[in-house]
Amino acid sequence: MTVPTELPTADAGTHWVLTLSCPDRPGIVHAVAGLLAEHGGNITESQQFGDQLTGLFFMRVQVTATVARGALEAALTDLAARFEMAWHLDVAGRPVRTLVMGSTAAHCLNDLAFRQRSENLPVDLVAVVSNHTALADLAAFYDIPFHHVPVTSATKASAEARLLELVEELDVELVVLARYMQILSDDLCRSLSGRIINIHHSFLPSFKGARPYAQAHDRGVKLIGATAHYVTGDLDEGPIIEQDVERVDHTRTVDDLVALGQDVERRTLARAVRWHAEHRVLLDGHRTIVFR
């Protein structure tokens, strides 16, 4: 994967974002802040959390520095050895190369593409992959290359192989399932672990199968919602990034629920994608730490 080394500014240098996790112990914040100061860094944002259940410490820092990336990475490598630390360094705000998968519903794809174009959502939408052709015109409207990859029980393995080829060819860093109505294999989920996000309505497991909003209406639900999560081999049970709900009552029709559900789905997915792209989400086992 090719990642820009740095994006220089006129005077202040490069604005970096550093994320890290390690076993919790005294002195971590002091050591990180000291290292950054020694390299001429000015911290502009810092958040940290110690998980008492797992004994792990998590930290996200934004820092402006003129030091070269190589020197900063070398210093972080030395620090990581002292603290058994996993870390990641990137340029703050760098658009993350993103592939979106969809089937026929357009609301999530349209929302992500619009936010990327008009709201500085820090992603670069490099491809749309679909098992149908319904989204081709929408992709063309936003000048996103469209790839039709049909999926049947007989072609599922070859379709997933084609997806992985595109991920490799396009240097994809994030895959987003924007109402992609296919179940991914365990092998594919493992291959893309930590960099594939899904959105689904929050009726599961109460209303599975076809027409969940009609089922919800028939049962007189009072809340509808959506969940954005990382994808694992356990269907719709991966680490949760964001959830949202909308209150409804007996006056709402099935069509109302569908419209409200699509709205909550797209805004929930957009927040999850933004937080991931801004390196605000750190995995903590089957949970997530989200530094908003």
N, C-alpha and C positions, 0 to 999 in steps of 0.2 A: 504494500500500500504506500502510495506517495503522499506525504504530508508536507505542506509548506514549512520551511525552517523557521521563518519569522516574518511578521508584517511590520516593518519599521515605521515609526512616526517621526516627525521632524525633530523633536527635542527629547521627549520623555523616554524613548525606547519602545520596547515591545510590551504589550499587555498580555501577560500569561495567566492561565488558570491551572492550578496545581490541585490534584485530588490525591488522597492517600488513606490507607487503612493499615492498622498494625495492632498487635496486642497492647492493651492500655497499660501505661506506666507513667510515673512522673517524668516531666522534662520534655515531652514531645513538642508541645507548642513552643516552648523556649528554644528548642533546637532548630525547629523549622524557621521560626521568625529570625533567629540569629543567622542561620545560613543565608536567608534571603537578604538580610541587611548587609552581610559581608560581601555580597555580590551586587551591592548597589540597588537593591530592590526596595520599592515603596509599596507596602501592602495597601490595597484599596478596598478589599472585602475579605472577611475571614469568618468562617463558621466551623464549629466542631461539635462532636457528640461522642460520648462514651457509653457504649451499650453494656449495662451491668449484667445482662443475661448471657451474652457471648464473650464478654471480656475484651471486646474489640473497640478501638478508637478510630473515629472517622474525622476527616478534616478536608475542607475546601478553601483554597486561598486564591485570590486574584492579586497579582502583583505586577507593577511596572518596573522594568529593569533594562539597562542598556547592555548587559553582559550577553555574550554570544550563547546560543542555545547549547552548544556542546559543553561549555564550561559549567553551565547550570545543571545539565544532566549528569555530568561527572560528579559534581558535588552531591547531588541528590542520590546517586548510586551509592556513594560512600555512606551517606546518612542512613539509607535504607538498610544497609548491612548491620548497622548498630541496633536498629529498632525492629528488625524483621518486617520491614515495611513494603507494601505494594503501593506503587504510585503511578500517576499519569500526568504528563505535562503537555499542554497544548496552547495555541494562540487563542486568547479570549475572543469569542465572536466569529471564529472561522466557520464558514458554512460546512456542515457535515454532509458528505455525499450519501444521498438517501434514495432508496428504491422503494416505491409504493406498490403494493399488491391489492387488487380489488377484483370484484366479480361483476355485479350489475349495479349495485347501489353507488351513487355518485357523490353523496353528501360529504363524506370524510375526505375523499381525494380532492374535491373542489375546494373545501375549506383549507386544507393544507397548502394547496397551490396558491390560493388567494392570499393567505397569510404570509407565505414566502415572498410573494411579489409585493404586497402592500404594507406588511407589518414587521418586516425584518425578521421573520422567523429564520433562525440561523441554520437552514438546511439548503442543500443544492439538490433539487429533485432531478436525478439523472435518468430515471426510467420509470415507466408504469408497466407492470406485468399483470396480465389478467387471463383467466381461463375462459372468458367471453370477449366479445368485441364491443360491448355496449359502451365502454369507457374510452374508446379510441378517439372519438371526436372531442371529448373533453380534454384528453391529453394533448391533442393537436392544438386546441385553443391556447393552451399554456406552453406550447412548444416543448413538450416533454416527449421523448421517444417512447413509442408504445410497442410492447411485445406481447403478441397473442400466444399463449402457451396452454393449449387445451389439456384437460385432465380427465382421464377415465380410470377405472380400476386397472386397466391393462397398461396405461401409459403413465401412471403416477410416478414411478421411479425415474423414467426418462424426463418427465416434466420437472421434477425436483433437481435432477442433474443439470438441466438447462438453466434453472434458477441460479444454482451455484456457479455455473459458468459465467452468467451475467454479473453476479456479485464480484467474481474475480476480474473479469474483463473491464468492468467499470469502476474498480476500486471502491466498491460500496462499503460504507461504514455502518449504515443503519438500514434495516428493512422494516417497513411499516405495513401491517395487515390492516388495510382500510376497508373493513367489511369484506374480507376475502373468505369466501364460503367453502373452504376446503380444509380438511384436517391434515396437518403436516406430520411427516414421519418422525419418530424419535431420533433417527440419525440426523435429519435436517435440523431439528431443534438443537441438538448438541453442537452441530457445526456452526450455528449462528447464536450460540448461547450468549446472553448479555447484550446482544445487539439486534434483537428482533422484538418489536412491540405490537401487541394486538389490542383491539377495542371490541367489547361486546356489551350488550345490554345486561343489566344487573338482575334480570329475572331468574337467571340460572341459579340453582338447579330446579327452581319451582316450575318454570314453563319452558321445557325443552321442545325441540322440534319446530314444526311449521307454525307460522302466524303467532308468535309469542305475545304480541300486543293484543290480539283478539282474545287469547287465553287470559291475559291479565285483565282486560276489560270485563270479561265474563265473570272473573272472580272479584271484581270491584276493588282493585288495588288502589292504594292512596299515595304511593310513591313509585315513580319510575326512575331509573338511573342507568349509569354506565360505568364500566371499569376498564381502565387501561393498565396493561401489565406486560411484563416480559414473558415471552413464549417458552414453555418447557414441554416435555413429552406428556405431562399431565394436562389434559384439555382444560383450558381456561382457569388453571390453578397456579400459574406462574407468579413470581413476586409482583405485588401490586404497586404501581407508580402513582396513580391518581383515580379518584372516584368522585362522582357528582350525582345529585338527585334533583328531581323536579316533583313538587307536590301536585296531585290531581284529585278530582272529586267525581261525584256521580254524573255531573253535567257533561263530562268529556266523552266524545265518541271515540271509536277505534281509530279513525283517521287523525283525531286530535292527539291521541297517544303516540301514534307513529311519528307525527311531525315533532312533537315534544321530545320523543325518544331520539330522533335523528339530531336534534339540536344539542341535547346533552351529550350524545356520543361524539359529535365533532369537537365540541369545546373541551371535553375531557381528553380526547386524543391529542388535540393541539397542545394542551398544557404538558402532557407527558412527553411529547416529541420535543417541545422547547426545552424542558428541564433536562432531558437526556442530552440534547445537542449542546446545552450550556454546561455540561458536566456537573449537574446538580444532583444526580441520582447515583448512589453507591449501593452495591449489593451487600447485604448482610445475611448470608444464608438464603432462606426462602422469604426474607423480608427485604425492604429497601429503606435506605436513609435518604431523604429528599431535603436538600438544603435550598429552600425557596428564597 
